């Protein structure tokens, strides 16, 4: 599901159009900012969308889901995305299906069994991302992409927004993949125009990327109870696993990083310890997986299959 989609319609599509003269009359909250190093520009709003008009084009940013459906709790389908872009085009009297896409936030709501924050402690590290747990959710950040997990119901209540009947009295985990830069490189397309957003191949490529980014996160697969074993090695591994769960995998890995930073262990030892922690976290003792992670894995896979 598309949420935020940032668009730029440049002068090449309308070589004879003076955007600064023609577009502002369709906006609210108009402000003129004179000139900067890139020329004159004007800002305004199209409903909830932010619009920046420059001499060489028009930039639009914000939730097209909220723009078209009235809120971003509902699901914006592939077909709805086409209608949302058409609505923007009709409002501004420009063909925004020709606009370049330079950011996509792609996400879905997942109804889960337990309160959303219960799941976060089972989320470990993910390659090429920095894990950051905050009061309002869990973030995996790098300079170009972001994975975001948060309690969608809590967000709605916090903003005094209504909760759709489908999600009433439910725990709703929202997971978003945010592609913030270099979309052509990540998605392997020579150009990404707005009209591509409802193309089947492109859409399902994003669905697959959304699912795989989730699956690539290391999960703490430790079950809630000790499993019977006659092996001393497995008993020690279970005890270690329980301690990792109690402390939090991320906290243990950060502790190892601090040891390396202070010179108490070397780079090779730090790597071996991190690998050991991740391997123990993933183990299933007695064939029992963590049912919380199993639930979420299944629902993410189901959501991607349904799309």
Rosetta blueprint (number, residue, H / E / L):
1 X L
2 X E
3 X E
4 X E
5 X E
6 X E
7 X E
8 X E
9 X E
10 X E
11 X L
12 X L
13 X L
14 X L
15 X L
16 X L
17 X L
18 X L
19 X H
20 X H
21 X H
22 X H
23 X L
24 X H
25 X H
26 X H
27 X L
28 X E
29 X E
30 X E
31 X E
32 X E
33 X E
34 X E
35 X E
36 X E
37 X L
38 X L
39 X E
40 X E
41 X E
42 X E
43 X E
44 X E
45 X E
46 X E
47 X L
48 X L
49 X E
50 X E
51 X E
52 X E
53 X E
54 X E
55 X L
56 X L
57 X E
58 X E
59 X E
60 X E
61 X E
62 X L
63 X E
64 X H
65 X H
66 X H
67 X H
68 X H
69 X H
70 X L
71 X L
72 X L
73 X L
74 X L
75 X L
76 X L
77 X L
78 X H
79 X H
80 X H
81 X H
82 X H
83 X H
84 X H
85 X H
86 X H
87 X H
88 X H
89 X H
90 X H
91 X H
92 X H
93 X L
94 X L
95 X L
96 X H
97 X H
98 X H
99 X L
100 X E
101 X E
102 X E
103 X E
104 X E
105 X E
106 X E
107 X E
108 X E
109 X E
110 X E
111 X E
112 X E
113 X L
114 X L
115 X L
116 X L
117 X H
118 X H
119 X H
120 X H
121 X L
122 X L
123 X E
124 X L
125 X L
126 X L
127 X L
128 X L
129 X L
130 X E
131 X E
132 X E
133 X E
134 X E
135 X L
136 X L
137 X E
138 X E
139 X E
140 X E
141 X E
142 X L
143 X L
144 X L
145 X E
146 X E
147 X E
148 X E
149 X E
150 X E
151 X E
152 X H
153 X H
154 X H
155 X H
156 X H
157 X H
158 X H
159 X L
160 X L
161 X L
162 X L
163 X L
164 X L
165 X H
166 X H
167 X H
168 X L
169 X L
170 X L
171 X E
172 X E
173 X E
174 X E
175 X E
176 X E
177 X E
178 X E
179 X E
180 X L
181 X L
182 X L
183 X H
184 X H
185 X H
186 X H
187 X H
188 X L
189 X L
190 X L
191 X L
192 X L
193 X E
194 X H
195 X H
196 X H
197 X H
198 X H
199 X L
200 X H
201 X H
202 X H
203 X H
204 X H
205 X H
206 X H
207 X H
208 X H
209 X H
210 X H
211 X H
212 X H
213 X H
214 X H
215 X H
216 X L
217 X L
218 X L
219 X E
220 X L
221 X L
222 X L
223 X L
224 X L
225 X L
226 X L
227 X L
228 X L
229 X L
230 X L
231 X L
232 X H
233 X H
234 X H
235 X H
236 X H
237 X H
238 X H
239 X H
240 X H
241 X H
242 X H
243 X H
244 X H
245 X H
246 X H
247 X H
248 X L
249 X H
250 X H
251 X H
252 X H
253 X H
254 X H
255 X H
256 X H
257 X H
258 X H
259 X H
260 X H
261 X H
262 X L
263 X L
264 X L
265 X L
266 X L
267 X H
268 X H
269 X H
270 X H
271 X H
272 X H
273 X H
274 X H
275 X H
276 X H
277 X H
278 X H
279 X H
280 X H
281 X H
282 X H
283 X L
284 X L
285 X H
286 X H
287 X H
288 X L
289 X L
290 X L
291 X H
292 X H
293 X H
294 X H
295 X H
296 X H
297 X H
298 X H
299 X H
300 X H
301 X H
302 X H
303 X H
304 X H
305 X H
306 X H
307 X L
